[in-house]
Amino acid sequence: MRRRLLLTAGIATAASLAGCAGPRVSQYATEKPVLDLRSYFNGTLDAYGVFTDRSGSVVKRFTVVMLCSWNGDDGVLDEAFSYSDGTTGRRVWRMKHLGNGRFSGTADDVVGEARGEQQGNAFRWGYTLRLPVDGRTWDVQFDDWMYLMDERVMLNKAEMSKFGVRLGEVTLSFVKRTP
């Protein structure tokens, strides 16, 4: 019993320290080009991505067509997914600009509210996504980072975890269509 308690305490300590060791969005405050999330996610975008498991193996490939619009501080990002196994999906983000580079968002498969911050060329977005897995539903945490490369291309890397255990990553490139 004592051994199990010590092991649990050790794992909890390691997990909490690992959570503090990551980068902060403020590190990118001087990076160029400067990301204006409302401007970039406005119009039609195409995205290409992969989901990799914790060993790094590609589990699923997908493409996304995004129709994005803003009305002042309120935005809608309508994502249509096509997966390599022939399945499709849709997520509609309802976003709100809170000022000072901060954003919130909701979607039907997001538990509660997503929170994000933008500085320089970077945007960090944290949320819990309800995912169907083998006939069950899992609530999985996402630590989602986006980096603007130029006026058309943004790279996205999101780590997925449950109970602090890393499950895999989503890597995605967005390409903004030219009008």
C-alpha atoms as one frame of an Amber mdcrd trajectory, in Angstrom:
protein
   0.000   0.000   0.000   2.765   2.441   0.955   4.661   1.593  -2.250   1.564
   2.260  -4.357   1.005   5.602  -2.583   4.629   6.655  -3.182   4.410   5.628
  -6.832   1.169   7.611  -7.304   2.692  10.679  -5.602   5.789  10.404  -7.814
   3.727  10.209 -11.000   1.566  13.164  -9.931   4.654  15.262  -9.148   6.292
  14.422 -12.483   3.095  15.240 -14.379   2.694  18.599 -12.643   6.341  19.546
 -13.262   6.083  18.550 -16.915   3.043  20.826 -17.291   5.077  23.816 -16.068
   8.073  23.162 -18.313   6.473  23.973 -21.667   6.749  27.099 -23.778   4.594
  30.156 -23.188   2.910  32.145 -25.943   4.692  35.302 -24.688   7.981  33.807
 -25.981   6.741  34.526 -29.509   5.657  38.159 -28.939   8.365  39.581 -31.227
   8.098  36.921 -33.960   7.007  37.963 -37.447   4.775  37.911 -39.336   2.338
  39.019 -36.654  -0.768  36.829 -36.534  -4.159  38.521 -36.555  -6.386  35.513
 -35.880  -9.559  37.277 -37.029  -7.957  38.272 -40.314  -6.282  34.916 -41.000
  -9.366  32.826 -40.179 -11.600  34.854 -42.486 -12.628  33.380 -45.843 -11.918
  29.839 -47.062  -8.940  27.769 -45.925  -7.729  24.293 -46.807  -5.920  22.169
 -44.233  -3.940  18.919 -44.455  -3.152  16.853 -41.397  -2.162  13.634 -39.686
  -2.892  12.107 -36.320   0.050  10.198 -34.834  -0.125   7.913 -31.812   2.286
   8.203 -28.887   4.901   6.107 -30.729   4.835   8.523 -33.693   3.017   6.217
 -36.130   0.493   7.872 -38.427  -2.933   6.547 -37.460  -5.091   8.721 -39.685
  -4.678  11.314 -42.446  -7.268  13.993 -43.160  -8.106  17.148 -45.072 -10.290
  20.035 -43.939 -12.128  22.783 -45.771 -12.826  25.712 -43.450 -15.358  28.457
 -44.073 -14.574  31.283 -41.658 -16.239  34.615 -40.942 -16.231  37.309 -38.270
 -18.767  39.891 -37.236 -16.841  42.239 -34.945 -15.524  40.137 -32.051 -17.670
  37.067 -32.880 -16.408  34.449 -35.331 -17.563  31.187 -36.882 -15.073  28.587
 -38.136 -16.982  25.847 -39.971 -14.692  22.834 -40.513 -15.585  19.967 -42.906
 -13.263  16.957 -42.373 -12.513  14.153 -44.867 -10.516  11.248 -43.380  -8.278
   8.738 -45.147 -10.630   5.884 -44.182 -13.484   7.511 -46.134 -15.342   8.940
 -43.141 -16.269  12.609 -42.787 -16.956  14.962 -39.907 -17.817  18.516 -39.091
 -16.988  20.923 -36.278 -18.321  24.456 -36.044 -16.342  26.707 -33.723 -18.111
  29.770 -32.305 -15.313  32.090 -31.249 -15.152  35.320 -29.301 -12.310  37.841
 -29.237 -11.934  38.910 -25.592  -9.358  41.653 -26.209  -5.594  41.763 -25.632
  -5.009  38.740 -27.890  -7.284  36.471 -25.850 -10.021  34.295 -27.348 -12.680
  31.856 -26.181 -14.563  29.302 -28.206 -17.163  26.580 -28.133 -18.180  23.721
 -30.425 -20.670  20.883 -30.043 -17.933  18.324 -29.292 -15.912  20.612 -27.000
 -16.495  20.165 -23.263 -16.980  23.584 -21.697 -15.096  26.476 -23.227 -11.798
  26.633 -25.100  -9.373  29.396 -24.142  -6.592  30.827 -26.262  -3.988  33.555
 -26.455  -2.227  35.105 -29.421   1.127  36.950 -29.429   3.534  37.596 -32.296
   3.129  34.809 -34.857   1.757  32.264 -32.354  -1.607  31.193 -30.977  -2.048
  28.706 -28.137  -5.445  27.095 -27.676  -6.433  24.740 -24.852  -9.623  22.696
 -24.706 -11.209  19.331 -23.949 -12.621  17.484 -26.952 -15.187  14.697 -26.675
 -13.949  11.982 -29.088 -15.679   8.764 -30.143 -13.239   5.837 -29.761 -14.264
   2.227 -30.481 -17.926   2.751 -29.580 -17.126   4.770 -26.443 -16.576   8.464
 -25.820 -13.373   9.899 -24.365 -12.819  13.437 -23.102  -9.319  14.302 -24.325
  -7.321  17.447 -23.521  -5.707  19.381 -26.382  -2.718  21.713 -26.080  -2.957
  23.299 -29.526  -0.244  25.586 -30.975  -0.465  27.497 -34.262   2.377  29.406
 -35.953   1.846  31.829 -38.838   4.513  31.244 -41.509   3.383  33.855 -44.043
   0.120  35.501 -45.095  -1.243  32.186 -46.488   0.331  29.345 -44.455  -0.031
  28.465 -40.778   1.346  25.329 -39.096  -0.520  23.663 -36.244   0.711  21.117
 -33.715  -1.606  19.807 -31.019  -0.752  17.358 -28.261  -3.563  15.132 -27.011
  -3.598  13.761 -23.473  -5.884  12.114 -20.949  -5.218  12.213 -17.194  -1.876
  13.874 -18.039  -0.780  10.931 -20.219   0.225  11.855 -23.774  -1.919   9.975
 -26.318  -0.589  11.422 -29.564  -0.353  14.499 -31.743  -2.224  16.194 -34.526
  -0.072  18.007 -37.077  -1.812  20.250 -39.553  -0.993  22.868 -42.186  -3.521
  25.558 -43.065  -3.438  27.274 -46.451  -5.565  30.372 -46.934  -7.178  30.552
 -50.360  -6.482  33.720 -52.280  -9.590  35.714 -53.220
